Amino acid sequence: MKPLEGKVAIITGAAQGMGLETSLELARRGAISVLTDIQAEKLEQALETIRAIDNRSTSFSLDVSKKEEWAEVVESVRNRYGAIDIIVNNAAIFTVKPFEEIPEAEWDRVFAVNVKGVLFSCQTAAPVMRQQKSGRVINMASQAGKTGGLLVGAHYSVSKAAVICLTKTLAAALAPDNITVNAVAPGIINTDFLHGVPGIASMFGRIPLGKKPGEASDVAKAVAFLASEDARYITGEILDVNGGLLMD
Ligand SMILES: NC(=O)c1ccc[n+]([C@@H]2O[C@H](COP(=O)([O-])OP(=O)(O)OC[C@H]3O[C@@H](n4cnc5c(N)ncnc54)[C@H](O)[C@@H]3O)[C@@H](O)[C@H]2O)c1
């Protein structure tokens, strides 16, 4: 029996990068991965890829910043599979810009996706998990949320600091119903996201493990661990996956 056999997992931002890799890793471990994203075409391709592993997987269009869309997806998943066991709040956006130049609307959009997206996921899905008396929420934070952004915008790094605090707040609130809430804080990981950060290669030499970025699968495996029975007594934890770039 696979460790996550039959567990229903909703993953946001699952059309590519770490979200897709996490969806695949959870499926390999027996979970039913529900892929969500705003990129329709890529989501379709991602679903084809994952169905080669598990044909129970499905996908939904979901803009995480819209609470009404969250409510629809939660309802559909519950009706279809009867449970929501795992949520991976992975979707996020960023831009690279000095803080003086960040327009207010851009600041608000980054917070709407990166922070409100996490809040809305729990506001809509926690009632289901509370009824089940079980659930796992794993949020994608970032090293930037601990150190301040080295190369990305202040709105991004501050939003990830908010994700770290929100993770702890939700962990305390949901613990009485046996729901754990943790975060993974990736350092520098080899995805399209990374390729959008000018000058990032200059950081590689400072990474103790191999002087190179991590792979999406390194993060996916950490998420899968937090979703597993092995992590049942862990909550409110921010798990670094950064090759030793930050040891705190
Ligand atoms: N790559 C890195 O080095 C790195 C480092 C630290 C943290 N992270 C975090 O890891 C997570 C995944 O990063 P990635 O590198 O795979 O990024 P990515 O840009 O490759 O993928 C992000 C996905 O989120 C989706 N998305 C964007 N806005 C959305 C919205 N409003 N609703 C739903 N989906 C939306 C995109 O369509 C995309 O598929 C993000 O939370 C990111 O902040 C990445």
The ligand as an ORCA input file, in Angstrom:
! r2SCAN-3c Opt
* xyz 0 1
  N      11.665     28.869     -7.822
  C      12.206     29.344     -6.736
  O      13.426     29.559     -6.657
  C      11.353     29.624     -5.512
  C      12.004     29.987     -4.327
  C      11.255     30.193     -3.186
  C       9.879     30.056     -3.213
  N       9.263     29.722     -4.369
  C       7.811     29.560     -4.309
  O       7.455     28.274     -4.789
  C       6.167     28.309     -5.393
  C       6.205     27.726     -6.795
  O       7.192     28.390     -7.516
  P       7.635     27.951     -8.977
  O       9.075     28.268     -9.054
  O       7.160     26.582     -9.291
  O       6.808     29.047     -9.817
  P       6.189     29.075    -11.291
  O       6.083     30.522    -11.646
  O       6.935     28.154    -12.194
  O       4.728     28.486    -11.040
  C       3.746     29.217    -10.369
  C       2.388     28.742    -10.841
  O       1.389     29.514    -10.161
  C       0.385     29.850    -11.093
  N      -0.359     31.046    -10.672
  C       0.035     32.332    -10.730
  N      -0.951     33.141    -10.296
  C      -1.988     32.339     -9.949
  C      -3.287     32.580     -9.430
  N      -3.735     33.819     -9.199
  N      -4.082     31.523     -9.169
  C      -3.652     30.261     -9.417
  N      -2.442     29.972     -9.918
  C      -1.623     31.006    -10.188
  C       1.111     30.055    -12.406
  O       0.229     29.967    -13.496
  C       2.150     28.942    -12.343
  O       1.664     27.767    -12.932
  C       5.726     29.779     -5.341
  O       4.937     29.957     -4.169
  C       7.037     30.526     -5.178
  O       6.856     31.756     -4.517
  C       9.960     29.530     -5.536
*
